[in-house]
Amino acid sequence: MAPRRRSRRSTSNSGPLLAIAAVLIVLFGILRAIAAHPAAFILLLLAAGGILVAVLIQRTKRHQAQQAIAAARSFEIAPYHAMNARQFEEALAFLCQRDGCRDVQVVGGAGDLAADVIATVPDGRRIVIQAKRFGPTTTVGSGDVQKVNGTYQHAHGAQLAAIVTTSRFTGPARTYADRVGIRCYDQHALAGWASRTGPAPWQ
């Protein structure tokens, strides 16, 4: 008579039972350790509680700091939306001067060759800033970035270029700008620059 095959079902059912048994053994060992050293267990609980409290406090402080930064940026961006194009260019020139730039010029206008503000940044490089004072529904497209890329080096002799807007950039505009090294400053980045909670375009 052929030997009877061992049932696969009985083998598969033993897996969960072994896992449960292992967990029970570990728990039993923990309980024995607690019973043998209750003072050490209490100290361990106090240490774990202290760590948890410290983590919660740190998270709360970080959240409060983020809220404060958001409030400051929201306060800073509002005046720029109320400006006309020329006022916006002059405001950007002021930020450049405030943050240590030299030879700051507002050159926007007819025939400006995609440059509204030109300045020498603190490390000596020359930057061209294209100002886009747009409403919330108007975006800066890749064509705007291409114009700046075609002129800032050869026409203006600059090493850096940035486009600063009160609105936002399209995806293709950001992709192209990243590829050619032009800084894109949307309304959030502008608010960070203005409130000193974010970097300047040349940093």
HELIX and SHEET records of a PDB file:
HELIX    1   1 ARG A    8  ALA A   36  1                                  29    
HELIX    2   2 PRO A   38  HIS A   81  1                                  44    
HELIX    3   3 ALA A   85  ARG A   98  1                                  14    
HELIX    4   4 SER A  142  THR A  151  1                                  10    
HELIX    5   5 GLY A  171  VAL A  180  1                                  10    
HELIX    6   6 GLN A  187  ALA A  194  1                                   8    
SHEET    1   A 5 ARG A 102  VAL A 106  0                                        
SHEET    2   A 5 VAL A 117  THR A 120 -1                                        
SHEET    3   A 5 ARG A 126  LYS A 132 -1                                        
SHEET    4   A 5 LEU A 160  THR A 165  1                                        
SHEET    5   A 5 ARG A 183  TYR A 185  1                                        
SHEET    1   B 2 THR A 139  VAL A 140  0                                        
SHEET    2   B 2 ARG A 168  PHE A 169  1                                        
END                                                                             
